[in-house]
Amino acid sequence: MPHPEREKAKLLQRIKKIRGQLEAVERSLSGEGDCGDQLMLLAAVRGGINSLMAEVLETHIRFHLVDGAKEQIAPDLAEDLIDLVRAYLK
């Protein structure tokens, strides 16, 4: 799915942040860090992945089900679907 350059840059920046969070988890596990801290790091990674997934799904809905689809869905239905996806991935 094509992403505009600005959106692509945002997504790649999110991936870099997630990568840094995963590296922090690895360092913590390698250094026998505190379990509570490790769980917080893992929760941050999960949140980052969910946020990235929601962003990609929103783009897919907007560009493939509303604007560019042969059988378009109503914009208000698309917004409801986007809200549902974001709530589910929170």
C-alpha positions as CSV (number, residue, x, y, z in Angstrom):
1,M,0.0,0.0,0.0
2,P,1.5,3.3,-1.0
3,H,2.0,5.9,1.8
4,P,2.7,9.6,1.1
5,E,6.3,10.5,1.9
6,R,5.4,12.4,5.1
7,E,3.3,9.5,6.4
8,K,6.1,7.0,5.5
9,A,8.6,9.1,7.4
10,K,6.3,9.1,10.5
11,L,5.9,5.3,10.3
12,L,9.7,4.7,9.9
13,Q,10.3,7.0,12.9
14,R,7.9,4.9,14.9
15,I,9.8,1.7,13.9
16,K,13.0,3.3,15.1
17,K,11.5,4.1,18.4
18,I,10.2,0.6,18.8
19,R,13.6,-0.8,17.9
20,G,15.1,1.3,20.6
21,Q,12.5,0.1,23.1
22,L,13.3,-3.5,22.1
23,E,17.0,-2.9,22.6
24,A,16.3,-1.6,26.1
25,V,14.4,-4.8,26.9
26,E,17.3,-6.8,25.6
27,R,19.8,-4.8,27.7
28,S,17.6,-5.2,30.8
29,L,17.2,-9.0,30.3
30,S,21.0,-9.4,29.6
31,G,21.9,-7.3,32.7
32,E,19.4,-9.1,35.0
33,G,17.3,-6.0,35.4
34,D,14.3,-5.6,37.7
35,C,11.3,-7.6,36.6
36,G,9.0,-4.6,37.1
37,D,11.1,-2.5,34.9
38,Q,11.2,-5.2,32.2
39,L,7.5,-5.4,32.3
40,M,7.2,-1.7,31.8
41,L,9.6,-1.8,28.9
42,L,7.6,-4.6,27.3
43,A,4.3,-2.7,27.8
44,A,5.9,0.2,26.0
45,V,6.9,-2.0,23.1
46,R,3.4,-3.5,22.9
47,G,1.9,0.0,22.9
48,G,4.3,1.1,20.1
49,I,3.5,-1.9,18.0
50,N,-0.3,-1.4,18.5
51,S,0.0,2.2,17.6
52,L,2.0,1.4,14.4
53,M,-0.6,-1.2,13.5
54,A,-3.5,1.2,14.1
55,E,-1.8,3.9,11.9
56,V,-1.3,1.4,9.0
57,L,-4.8,0.1,9.3
58,E,-6.2,3.7,9.3
59,T,-4.2,4.4,6.1
60,H,-5.5,1.2,4.6
61,I,-9.1,2.1,5.5
62,R,-8.9,5.7,4.2
63,F,-7.1,4.9,0.9
64,H,-8.5,1.5,0.0
65,L,-12.0,1.4,1.4
66,V,-13.0,5.1,1.1
67,D,-11.1,7.0,-1.5
68,G,-9.7,4.4,-3.9
69,A,-11.9,1.4,-3.7
70,K,-14.2,0.2,-6.5
71,E,-16.9,-0.4,-3.9
72,Q,-16.5,2.5,-1.4
73,I,-17.8,2.6,2.1
74,A,-19.4,5.7,3.6
75,P,-16.9,8.1,5.2
76,D,-18.8,8.0,8.5
77,L,-18.7,4.2,8.5
78,A,-14.9,4.4,7.8
79,E,-14.5,6.8,10.8
80,D,-16.5,4.3,13.0
81,L,-14.2,1.5,11.8
82,I,-11.1,3.5,12.5
83,D,-12.3,4.4,16.0
84,L,-13.1,0.7,16.6
85,V,-9.6,-0.3,15.5
86,R,-7.9,2.3,17.6
87,A,-10.0,1.3,20.7
88,Y,-9.2,-2.4,20.2
89,L,-5.5,-1.8,19.8
90,K,-5.2,0.5,22.8
